[in-house]
Amino acid sequence: MQLGRIKTSHGPAVVKIENGHASILDLKSAGMTSLQDLLSSPELERLSNSMPTIGQPVPVESLAWLPPIDHQEVWAAGVTYKRSQTARMEESEAAASCYDRVYTAARPEIFFKATPHRCEGNGGSLRIRTDATWNVPEPEMALVISSSGSIVGYTIGNDMSSRDIEGDNPLYLPQAKLYNQCCGLGPWITLASAMPERMSIGIRLQIVRQGAVIFTGETSVSQMARQFEDLVSWLLRDNDMPNGAFLLTGTGIVPDAPFTLAKGDVVHISIDGIGTLTNTIVQGQ
């Protein structure tokens, strides 16, 4: 079972996706008003299957997708893959030892990534900063966490990053990570029970420029140095999430320097069990 959000003439709607078709869920029938309400319900699986729908199922390719988030916060974990550790050390000589140590430390790197209005869904545009010269996508598995702290689903995240800003000084990390259109989420959420076996999940990145593929890369969840549940436990320490949260779990695919994204590039991120998140890169106003 998969859940998502779409644009309609009446505003955003929550849908369930089955067999390549999406059906609008009648949230009001269950006393709900948002996707967050459904994701935090202790009866998530039953409600997703039994809730009445509105209208006829529609092919997913014909819909305008919104990011599958409405009230939640987005957080991210860093340096959870060996490739990420290496890349972060390359971008900042001064902070290389910090990134080296956090890779093996008990406490992970966790930072605030985005609010819902800074996120874009499948088919939306992601931004590279006007004051940055070295920008990369970061394809990541995103955990969907309920208000009770449980991992209830998974989606795809693109943790856009300005590597030159962070590399200049690690204290600039928030500016390198958090800005308008800085986070891609989608295309939808796959509920936890419908995902493949965790260690078999592959993650792939493709970047297209002017119709030509200019970068491809792949990794898998098995290459992570940390467990999902461990990352969630650190996120929730003294840190309540009354609306739930999304947690990006780090990237194992980083284009080698001096590659940088350009306006008009199209970024495709695919994760087994979820699908493909596609975004076009923009810059400026």
C-alpha positions in Angstrom: 0.0 0.0 0.0 1.2 3.5 -0.9 -0.1 6.9 0.2 0.4 10.3 -1.4 -0.9 13.8 -2.0 -2.1 15.3 -5.3 -3.3 18.6 -6.6 -7.0 18.8 -7.5 -9.3 21.7 -8.5 -10.6 21.7 -4.9 -7.1 21.7 -3.3 -4.8 19.0 -2.0 -6.1 15.5 -1.6 -4.7 12.4 0.0 -4.7 9.3 -2.2 -3.9 5.6 -1.9 -2.0 4.0 -4.8 -2.7 0.5 -6.0 -1.9 -1.2 -9.3 -0.7 2.0 -10.9 -3.9 3.9 -10.0 -4.6 6.5 -7.3 -7.9 6.8 -5.4 -8.8 9.9 -3.3 -9.4 8.9 0.3 -12.4 10.3 2.1 -10.5 11.4 5.2 -13.6 13.1 6.7 -15.3 9.7 7.0 -12.7 8.8 9.6 -12.7 12.2 11.3 -9.4 13.2 9.7 -8.3 16.3 7.8 -4.7 15.5 6.7 -2.2 12.9 5.7 -0.4 13.4 9.0 -3.6 12.4 10.8 -3.7 9.1 8.9 0.0 8.3 9.3 -0.2 8.8 13.1 -3.3 6.6 13.5 -2.7 3.4 15.3 -5.0 1.8 12.7 -3.1 3.1 9.7 -3.0 -0.2 7.8 -6.7 -0.9 8.3 -7.8 2.6 7.5 -5.7 2.8 4.4 -7.3 -0.4 3.1 -10.9 0.2 4.2 -11.5 4.0 4.1 -14.1 5.0 1.5 -12.8 6.7 -1.7 -14.1 9.6 -3.8 -14.5 9.2 -7.5 -12.8 6.6 -9.7 -9.2 5.5 -9.6 -6.9 7.5 -11.9 -3.6 6.4 -13.5 -0.7 7.8 -11.4 1.1 9.2 -14.5 -1.9 11.6 -15.2 -1.8 13.3 -11.8 0.0 16.4 -10.4 1.9 15.2 -7.3 2.5 17.2 -4.2 5.2 16.2 -1.7 3.7 13.6 0.7 3.9 15.9 3.7 1.5 18.4 5.3 2.3 19.2 8.9 5.5 17.3 9.6 9.1 18.5 10.0 11.9 17.2 7.9 15.2 16.3 9.6 18.3 14.6 8.1 21.2 12.5 9.2 24.7 12.9 7.8 27.8 10.8 7.3 25.9 7.5 7.5 27.6 6.0 4.4 31.4 5.6 3.8 31.1 7.6 0.5 29.4 10.5 2.4 32.2 10.5 5.0 34.8 10.7 2.2 32.9 13.5 0.3 32.4 15.6 3.4 36.1 15.3 4.3 37.0 16.3 0.7 34.9 19.5 0.8 36.4 20.8 4.0 40.0 20.2 5.0 39.5 22.1 8.2 36.6 19.9 9.3 37.9 16.6 7.9 38.6 15.1 11.3 35.1 16.0 12.5 33.5 14.1 9.7 35.9 11.2 10.2 35.0 11.0 13.9 31.2 11.3 13.5 31.2 8.3 11.1 32.2 6.0 13.9 30.8 7.9 16.9 27.8 6.7 18.9 26.0 10.0 18.4 25.1 10.6 14.7 25.0 13.9 12.9 21.3 15.0 12.8 20.2 18.4 11.6 17.0 20.2 10.7 16.4 20.1 6.9 13.1 21.6 5.9 9.6 22.8 6.7 6.7 21.5 4.4 6.6 24.7 2.3 10.3 24.2 1.4 9.6 20.7 0.0 8.8 19.8 -3.6 7.1 16.6 -4.8 7.6 14.5 -7.9 7.7 16.7 -11.0 8.4 19.8 -9.0 11.5 22.1 -9.1 14.4 22.0 -6.7 16.6 25.0 -6.2 20.4 25.7 -6.2 21.3 28.7 -4.3 22.3 31.9 -6.1 25.3 32.4 -3.7 26.7 28.9 -4.2 29.0 27.5 -7.0 29.2 23.8 -6.0 25.8 22.1 -5.7 24.8 18.4 -5.6 21.7 16.3 -5.1 21.8 13.8 -2.3 19.6 10.7 -2.9 18.3 9.3 0.4 15.9 6.9 1.9 13.4 9.0 4.0 11.8 7.5 7.1 8.2 8.5 7.8 7.8 8.7 11.5 4.4 8.9 13.3 3.6 11.2 16.2 4.3 8.2 18.5 7.8 7.8 17.1 7.2 4.7 15.0 8.6 4.2 11.5 5.3 3.7 9.6 6.5 4.2 6.0 9.3 5.2 3.6 9.7 7.7 0.8 12.5 9.1 -1.4 14.3 12.2 -0.3 16.6 14.6 -2.2 18.7 16.5 0.4 20.0 19.3 -1.9 23.4 20.6 -0.7 25.7 23.5 -1.4 29.0 21.9 -0.8 31.1 25.0 -1.2 29.2 26.8 1.5 29.5 24.0 4.0 33.1 23.3 3.0 34.0 26.9 3.7 33.0 26.5 7.3 31.0 23.6 8.9 29.1 26.2 10.9 27.5 27.2 7.6 25.7 23.8 7.3 22.2 25.3 7.9 22.7 27.7 5.0 24.1 24.9 2.8 21.1 22.7 3.5 18.0 24.8 4.4 16.5 27.3 1.9 13.6 27.6 -0.6 12.9 24.4 -2.6 15.8 22.6 -0.8 14.2 19.2 -0.3 12.5 16.8 -2.7 10.1 14.2 -1.3 8.0 11.6 -3.0 6.6 10.5 -5.3 4.5 8.8 -2.5 4.9 6.9 0.8 5.2 3.1 0.8 3.9 1.8 4.1 6.4 -0.2 6.1 4.7 -3.5 5.7 4.9 -3.3 1.9 8.6 -2.6 1.6 11.2 -5.2 0.5 13.7 -6.7 2.9 15.7 -3.8 4.1 19.2 -4.9 3.3 18.2 -5.7 -0.3 16.9 -2.2 -1.1 18.8 -0.4 -3.9 19.1 3.4 -4.4 20.0 4.9 -7.8 20.7 8.4 -9.0 20.6 9.7 -12.6 21.2 13.3 -13.7 20.2 14.4 -17.2 21.5 17.7 -18.8 20.1 18.8 -22.1 18.7 15.4 -22.8 22.0 13.5 -22.1 22.8 11.5 -19.0 25.8 13.1 -17.3 25.9 11.1 -14.1 24.7 7.8 -12.7 25.4 6.2 -9.4 24.0 3.5 -7.1 24.2 2.1 -3.6 22.1 0.1 -1.2 20.7 0.4 2.3 23.1 -2.4 3.2 26.0 0.0 2.8 24.8 2.2 5.7 26.9 2.3 8.9 23.8 2.9 11.1 20.4 1.4 11.6 17.2 3.3 10.9 15.9 2.7 14.4 19.1 4.1 16.0 18.8 7.3 13.9 15.2 7.7 15.0 16.1 7.2 18.7 18.6 10.0 18.5 16.3 12.3 16.7 13.6 11.9 19.4 15.8 12.4 22.4 14.4 15.4 24.3 12.8 16.3 21.0 9.0 15.7 20.6 7.4 15.4 17.2 3.7 16.0 17.8 3.0 16.0 14.1 5.4 13.3 13.2 8.5 13.8 11.0 10.5 12.7 8.0 14.1 11.7 8.6 16.5 11.6 5.6 19.0 8.8 6.4 22.1 10.0 4.5 23.5 9.5 1.1 25.9 6.9 -0.4 26.0 8.5 -3.8 28.0 11.7 -4.2 29.2 13.0 -7.6 33.0 13.5 -7.7 34.3 17.1 -7.6 34.1 19.3 -9.6 30.7 18.2 -10.7 27.9 20.7 -9.9 24.3 20.9 -10.8 23.2 23.5 -13.4 19.9 25.2 -14.1 17.7 22.9 -16.2 19.2 19.6 -15.0 16.7 16.8 -14.3 17.4 14.6 -11.3 15.9 11.1 -11.0 16.2 9.2 -7.8 14.9 5.6 -7.7 14.5 3.4 -4.6 13.3 -0.2 -4.6 9.8 -0.6 -3.2 9.0 3.0 -3.6 9.5 4.3 -7.2 11.2 7.3 -8.8 11.3 10.9 -7.7 12.0 13.3 -10.5 12.8 17.0 -10.1 14.1 19.8 -12.4 16.8 22.2 -11.1 16.1 25.9 -11.0 18.1 28.9 -9.8 17.3 32.5 -9.2 13.9 34.1 -8.7 
